[in-house]
Amino acid sequence: MVRAPRVPLLGRVYSVPVTRSQPSPFATGVALLVVGAVSVQLGAAIGASVIPAIGVLGIVLARYIVQACVHVPLALGHLRRTPRRKWWWGVVVAAPLLAMNTAIYMAFSHIGVGLSVTIELMGPITLAVLSARSWQGWVGAALAAVGMVLVTGPTGTANAAGIVWAVVAATSWALYLVAVRKAARELPGLSATAIASVLGLAILVPANLMLNHGAELSTSVLLLAFAAGLLSSAVPYACDVAAMRRVPMNVASTMMSVNPVMAVLFGALILAERLGPAEIVGLLVISAANVLVVRAAARTTK
């Protein structure tokens, strides 16, 4: 509580109330989506460095372990007070989340990162078009799609298996956004993602024991894997849950286009990768798309 200052006036002392402006729920939600995008792309850059040592199943398992270690303790109190019949929403989130994480790595192995990410992001962009209720939303989604293609520079061999995995990832991402939005309203706190992490572990642990026999574990590999888990799963999925309680679906879906922007920026800052003219234009187009959609939605929430 802010103590009101006492101001002398005409021989008397008056208390002047002081108020502090608080960010709106909408602004908080937008900020959470940006934080989630920054976190997940930084975690992805770290996780990619240990895939040769522990494999795709190993890095996905590490992400789920860290997510469970963070989300489950934070959600236990809420889950005890929540009717068991509502726990089903955790299952609804778990299915597309696991499918999304597995399918995109499979797509990477077949058609490369650029084409895979371009196809995958069409899931949220399509959802943004379907959920938009104004011309600004539709134009913003179209601009985000154009900017996404420019940034990711889709190249690679387009074989059928890779395309199928990327489409599965795209569909799963869209379904995940719909599921987590509904689950965030039905379950308090991080209950939905806590349940999803436990269910994912129930599948990933035996899968790793049966299929992942060539993992090369060391202290440095484990530290990097768990750092990737914190940044790629624990933080961004918590941001998703909190943001989905605060922003419209078309805003959240369009803002998923921030992810390739962060990926390119981290590549330039951390890996010293140079940005070409197309990528720079793509960054500007995606930024304009998000500003357009966020400003339009902000006016309707006032």
Secondary structure, DSSP 8 states (H G I E B T S, - for coil): -----EEEETTEEEE---------HHHHHHHHHHHHHHHHHHHHHHHHTTHHHHHHHHHHHHHHHHHHHHHHHHHHHHHHHS-GGGGHHHHHHHHHHHHHHHHHHHHHHHH-HHHHHHHHHHHHHHHHHHH--SHHHHHHHHHHHHHHHHHH---S---HHHHHHHHHHHHHHHHHHHHHHHHHHHS-TTHHHHHHHHHHHHHHHHHHHHH-------HHHHHHHHHHHIIIIIHHHHHHHHHHTTS-HHHHHHGGGHHHHHHHHHHHHTS-----HHHHHHHHHHHHHHHHHHHHHHHHH-
